[in-house]
């Protein structure tokens, strides 16, 4: 689905941390939100995911409010909350919530366990896992019901470098196969270049450039050029 932000403003302790007059995130694309720490990336993602409310403005999902998209959208943070249950149970939870048939749940969970190479964790309690293992389980759970929109905050922040390629391949695959709209918060320029079709670059709560990824490396903005060189 297309996502539009209109006249968004968010303030904490009298400080404006996000101000966006108009922004469109295109349906079926992988879009990266890039920028330094404190630029408003996570705040914007949480507003899109309806985890926090803006002080002013609104977010539209195919022209409608969040209630029209709530069961078709999911958000994964870099510190995702997992249930006190097995890895299998965590991944199955969204499907059980949607009253899917038992046979389908088992098939879908097994598929994701294989895709994320976590079969050895299948019966482990998710709360006992390492940070990287939790991140993989959280992503598998988020993908279980094949959402139309996937919002991810730093998807590989806790992942061993050996598994970054696996995670990125999984995201490309669901975007290609299911046309899932994926929005990724990252400070990693190389990852955004590998994954994203479009980049939204943020600074001090503002969008200072939105462009095709291939164009970001040739930006005329001195701050963006320096950021890319260092990241």
C-alpha positions in Angstrom: 0.0 0.0 0.0 1.0 3.6 -0.5 1.8 5.5 2.7 1.5 9.3 2.9 2.5 11.6 5.7 0.8 15.0 5.8 1.8 17.9 8.0 3.4 15.7 10.6 4.9 17.3 13.7 6.2 15.6 16.9 7.6 17.5 19.9 9.2 16.2 23.1 9.9 18.5 26.0 9.3 21.6 23.8 11.8 20.3 21.2 10.5 19.5 17.7 12.0 16.1 16.8 10.0 15.5 13.6 8.5 17.9 11.1 7.3 16.6 7.7 5.0 18.6 5.5 4.5 15.9 2.8 6.0 12.5 2.2 5.0 9.5 0.1 6.4 6.0 0.5 5.7 4.0 -2.6 3.7 0.8 -2.7 5.7 -2.4 -3.3 9.1 -0.8 -3.0 11.9 -1.2 -0.5 12.6 2.3 0.9 15.4 3.1 3.2 15.3 5.8 5.9 18.9 7.0 6.2 20.5 9.6 8.5 22.5 10.2 11.6 21.4 9.3 15.1 18.8 11.8 16.4 17.6 12.7 12.9 14.0 11.4 13.6 14.1 8.1 11.7 12.7 5.9 14.5 10.2 8.5 15.5 8.8 8.6 12.0 8.7 4.9 11.7 6.8 4.6 15.0 4.3 7.2 13.8 3.8 5.2 10.6 3.3 2.1 12.6 0.8 3.9 14.9 3.0 3.2 18.0 3.1 6.8 18.8 0.8 9.7 17.7 2.0 12.9 16.0 1.1 16.2 17.6 -0.3 17.3 14.3 -1.0 15.8 10.9 -1.9 12.3 9.8 -0.6 9.2 8.1 -2.7 7.8 5.2 -2.6 4.2 4.0 -4.0 4.0 0.5 -5.8 7.2 1.4 -7.4 5.8 4.6 -6.6 5.8 8.3 -4.6 3.3 10.3 -7.6 1.2 11.2 -7.9 0.2 7.6 -4.3 -1.1 7.6 -3.7 -2.3 11.1 -4.0 -6.1 10.3 -1.9 -5.7 7.1 1.1 -3.9 8.6 3.8 -5.0 11.1 6.7 -3.3 12.9 10.0 -4.8 14.0 12.3 -2.9 16.2 15.9 -3.7 16.9 14.9 -4.6 20.4 11.8 -6.7 19.5 9.6 -8.1 22.3 9.3 -11.9 22.1 6.8 -14.0 24.0 7.7 -16.3 26.9 7.2 -19.3 24.5 9.2 -21.4 22.1 10.6 -20.1 18.9 8.0 -22.1 17.1 5.2 -20.6 19.3 6.5 -17.1 18.7 6.5 -17.4 14.9 3.1 -19.1 15.0 1.5 -16.4 17.2 0.3 -14.0 14.4 -1.2 -16.9 12.5 -3.0 -18.3 15.5 -4.3 -14.8 16.2 -5.8 -14.7 12.7 -7.4 -18.2 13.2 -5.4 -19.8 10.5 -5.8 -23.6 10.1 -3.3 -25.7 12.1 -1.9 -27.4 9.1 -1.2 -24.1 7.4 0.4 -22.7 10.6 2.8 -25.7 10.9 3.7 -25.5 7.2 4.3 -21.7 7.3 6.4 -21.8 10.5 8.5 -24.7 9.2 9.2 -22.7 6.0 10.3 -19.6 7.9 12.5 -21.6 10.3 14.3 -23.0 7.3 14.5 -19.7 5.5 16.1 -18.1 8.6 18.3 -21.1 9.4 17.0 -21.4 13.0 15.8 -25.0 13.1 18.2 -25.7 15.9 16.3 -23.1 18.0 12.8 -24.4 17.2 12.0 -25.6 20.7 14.1 -23.1 22.6 12.4 -20.5 24.8 12.7 -17.3 22.8 13.6 -15.2 25.9 16.8 -17.2 26.4 18.2 -16.4 22.9 21.1 -14.1 22.0 20.3 -10.7 20.6 21.0 -11.8 17.0 18.9 -14.9 17.4 16.0 -12.9 18.8 16.2 -10.5 15.8 15.9 -13.4 13.4 12.9 -14.9 15.3 11.3 -11.5 15.4 11.7 -11.0 11.6 10.4 -14.5 11.0 7.3 -13.8 13.2 6.7 -10.5 11.4 6.7 -12.3 8.0 4.5 -15.2 9.1 1.2 -13.7 8.0 2.7 -12.1 4.8 2.0 -8.5 5.7 1.5 -5.9 3.0 3.7 -3.4 4.8 6.9 -4.3 6.8 8.5 -1.6 8.9 11.9 -2.5 10.2 14.2 -0.5 12.5 17.8 -1.5 12.1 17.1 -5.1 10.8 20.7 -6.3 11.2 21.9 -4.3 14.2 22.4 -7.4 16.4 23.1 -9.9 13.6 26.4 -11.7 13.1 27.9 -10.5 9.8 27.6 -14.1 8.5 23.8 -13.8 8.7 23.4 -10.3 7.3 23.3 -11.6 3.8 20.6 -14.2 4.8 18.4 -11.4 6.3 18.8 -9.2 3.3 18.0 -12.0 0.9 14.9 -12.8 2.8 13.7 -9.2 2.6 14.4 -9.0 -1.1 12.6 -12.3 -1.7 9.4 -11.2 0.1 9.4 -7.9 -1.7 9.9 -9.6 -5.1 7.4 -12.5 -4.5 4.7 -10.7 -2.5 5.3 -7.1 -3.5 5.5 -6.2 0.2 6.1 -2.6 0.9 9.2 -2.5 3.1 10.5 0.5 5.0 13.9 0.1 6.6 15.5 2.5 9.1 19.3 2.2 8.9 22.5 4.3 9.4 24.4 1.8 7.2 24.8 3.3 3.7 26.2 0.1 2.2 23.1 -1.9 3.3 20.7 0.8 1.9 22.6 0.6 -1.4 22.2 -3.2 -1.5 18.6 -3.3 -0.5 16.7 -0.2 -1.3 15.2 1.3 -4.4 14.6 4.7 -2.9 16.2 6.6 0.0 14.7 9.1 2.4 17.5 11.0 4.0 16.8 12.7 7.3 18.5 15.3 9.4 17.3 17.1 12.6 13.7 15.8 12.1 13.4 16.9 8.5 13.5 15.1 5.2 16.3 16.8 3.3 16.3 14.5 0.3 14.1 11.7 -1.2 15.6 10.1 -4.3 16.3 6.8 -6.1 19.1 5.0 -4.3 21.4 5.2 -7.3 21.3 9.0 -7.0 22.1 9.3 -3.3 25.8 8.7 -3.8 25.9 11.7 -6.2 24.0 14.1 -3.9 24.9 17.7 -4.1 24.2 18.1 -0.4 27.5 18.4 1.5 26.1 16.8 4.7 24.8 13.8 2.8 28.0 13.4 0.9 30.0 13.5 4.1 27.6 11.0 5.8 27.9 8.6 3.0 31.7 8.8 3.0 31.8 8.0 6.7 29.1 5.3 6.8 
